[in-house]
Amino acid sequence: MSQSASVWVVLLVALLAANLPFLNERLLGLVPLGAKPKKSLGLRLLELVILYFLAGGIGLLFERRAGQIAPQGWEFYAVTGALFLVLAFPGFTWRYLLKHRN
């Protein structure tokens, strides 16, 4: 896979991972929580942090496969964390800002 394609794959994975906590009631999209539970915002944010590191790990694997891994400072994590939050905005909007009919 080319470097350009791997960048797009990482961005797509990040987009899906950022919205996953807001689009379902399962823990990490896999584990059902029981009969009709509602996940709290805190649990959704915890999932968001876990999925941020998971998506970053996938990016790290692509970078390792392409060559030498570049050292990253706190600025990198601040920018990618902010980008991940921006990518999560559609799911957050759908879950908390739109009116759903029962």
Stockholm file with secondary structure:
# STOCKHOLM 1.0

chainA/1-102         MSQSASVWVVLLVALLAANLPFLNERLLGLVPLGAKPKKSLGLRLLELVILYFLAGGIGLLFERRAGQIAPQGWEFYAVTGALFLVLAFPGFTWRYLLKHRN
#=GR chainA/1-102 SS CCHHHHHHHHHHHHHHHHHHHHHCSSBTTTBCCSSSCCCCHHHHHHHHHHHHHHHHHHHHHHHHHHSCCCCCCHHHHHHHHHHHHHHTHHHHIIIIISCCCC
#=GC SS_cons         CCHHHHHHHHHHHHHHHHHHHHHCSSBTTTBCCSSSCCCCHHHHHHHHHHHHHHHHHHHHHHHHHHSCCCCCCHHHHHHHHHHHHHHTHHHHIIIIISCCCC
//
